[in-house]
């Protein structure tokens, strides 16, 4: 099980225990929601827009690679067809040209894949930040106290103990003489 899934499972168990232990004693009911982040990432219109923009951005380079591949295939067929009538020097030059073209196609493909992955990761990071903001805004406006997904995405001040834990950590850090 991945660390995030273990953490999510522990967070869910902690929330369930919180309800069992404090449920009857609490004067106010907590409003909790769950968000399936992968579904949001897949179905959000912002995701489609980002992926379409990436496709458009990288389409010219993809066409260039396809043209180079076609050039390589055509040269390979020509060399194969004419190898019997070529002289030694001409055949050697043709094979060298073929190898160089193959290297260029491979290089273009690798650069394309790397650049596309970098840009895709940038866009996904931007999309994740946007979705997180949307979840938080919605949760606040709808009066949720806690929203969980792959961990806690939003927690109202009623259930958020982050600041208290942070103060305790800072106090422990200073007490150790750091």
C-alpha angles and dihedrals in degrees: 000000000000121000092247092051091048090049091047091049091049091048091051091048090049091051091048091049090048089057094046094048101037101024099100094036097052117098092200126052114231117232110218130182136184125216124200099214097189090056090050090048091051100042105032114112088226088062093053090047092051093048092047090051090051091049091051093045094052100036095093092053091047090053090049091053092048090050091051090048090052090048090051092048092047092049090047091052091047093050091047091049096046101035092104094056098040123101120238094260094044092049091047091050092047091051090048091050089049092051092047091050091048090052091049092050091049092047092049091049093049094047090047092051093047094047092045092050092049092050092043090052090049091051093046090051090051090047092050091052090049093049092048090052091048092050091049093047092048093046092052095046093046093048099245117164096196135015119187130189123139085349129329112329097173135005125179119228088258092070102019111104096167095113092049091050090046092052090049091049091049091049091050091047092053092043089058088058099251 
